[in-house]
Amino acid sequence: MSMQEILNAKGAKVATVEPGTPVAIAARRLRLENIGALVVSHDGTTVDGILSERDILYGLIDHGADVLDKPVADLMAHQPYTCSPQTSVKEAMRLMTTRRIRHLPVVREGKLVGIISVGDVMKNRLDELELEGHVLHDYIAAHQ
């Protein structure tokens, strides 16, 4: 299965924020939308960076409450890992595990087309395992 198939199932909506947005506003958006990361983009279609809950937490530890007034560009990952719609689930899992990241923007020809979270990847894998279990169960039942 590919990232495109996951996006087809979950939707391609991506929450973005401009680089100059104050961290406090970005944190509020994360909470209101119940998401763990925002793609930072000056135009809504290119990926300038990514801001995660972890980035905000580390910013609070390093800078105190003053970090809430800083622009997200000060905290974001400036060159985030991305994947293409053709990237396999297995490859995305490998990248997320080895790089210890939880969100992968999906990019086609330099344009943002979606975002995949570790939760999306895990849900996909659990669905596959459940299907395999049903197939095996049916196979065994048919051959008894």
Number of C-alpha atoms within 10 A of each C-alpha: 13 15 25 21 15 20 18 10 11 13 13 16 10 18 17 22 24 19 22 14 15 18 24 18 15 24 20 11 18 18 12 9 10 9 14 16 26 25 29 27 20 15 12 16 17 17 22 20 24 26 28 21 16 13 17 20 14 13 20 14 11 11 12 11 12 12 21 18 12 17 18 28 21 16 21 24 17 14 10 17 16 18 20 20 18 14 15 16 20 14 13 22 18 12 17 18 12 9 10 9 15 18 25 23 23 25 19 13 8 11 13 20 20 26 26 22 19 16 11 19 20 13 13 17 16 12 12 13 12 12 12 12 12 12 12 12 11 11 11 10 9 8 6 5
